[in-house]
Amino acid sequence: MTYSLIGRCDRTGQFGCAVATSSLAVGARVPYAAAGVGAVMTQHRTDPRLGPRGIDLLRQGCSAEETLAALVASTPHHGWRQLGVMDRQGRTAQFDGARVKPARAAVHAADCLAMGNILASEQVPAAMAAAFAQSPAEPLAERLLRAMEAGEAAGGEGRPVISSALLVVEREAFPLVDLRIDDAPEAIGALRALWNGYRPMVGLFVTRAVDPEAVPPG
């Protein structure tokens, strides 16, 4: 009952994740990313321990495939897990445990991995990946959100989505974008409204952190 996307921007080096589900607070449990390192998604019967573990493996230089293999080997409950990994080169790897419920699917594309479980249709990840590819000049966060909207339009999951999240990292240790809808009807639409408000402020918030004297008064 979750659909998600990991993406990379070749122009900026940004990595990001977007996710939506019919359970609470998905952004607190599923997406993980680190600047210059890559990203990990852990979903279905989610084990949040696997996200930081995967980021550590990527940081040590493991490829996406090596990281995924280590994550699967590290948990005796891997049959319940759906995992996705992207490494710093943009390579992707994905795993569905034997007990992950259908409809489930994953699509690997350039700088993109889309996947989901308990979906309305196996075509949902393909619709997400296609939407992500259509606007390479847009900021990564916008591309990720358009992919989520395409997934929703393709049927999404079988239950109403009540939480969603958008995470993007670039150069700093803190996220460039970290937006969450924890409990709301039409959570992807709510995330769109939140991103539209946040988008003009992204550069300012970074400047406030790294060079506060350069921030205009007011």
PyMOL commands that set and color helices and strands:
alter all, ss='L'
color gray80, all
select helices_A, chain A and resi 26-28+50-59+64-74+78-80+124-133+140-153+187-210+212-214
alter helices_A, ss='H'
color red, helices_A
select strands_A, chain A and resi 2-8+15-21+31-34+38-44+81-87+92-96+105-109+112-117+163-169+177-181
alter strands_A, ss='S'
color yellow, strands_A
deselect
rebuild
show_as cartoon
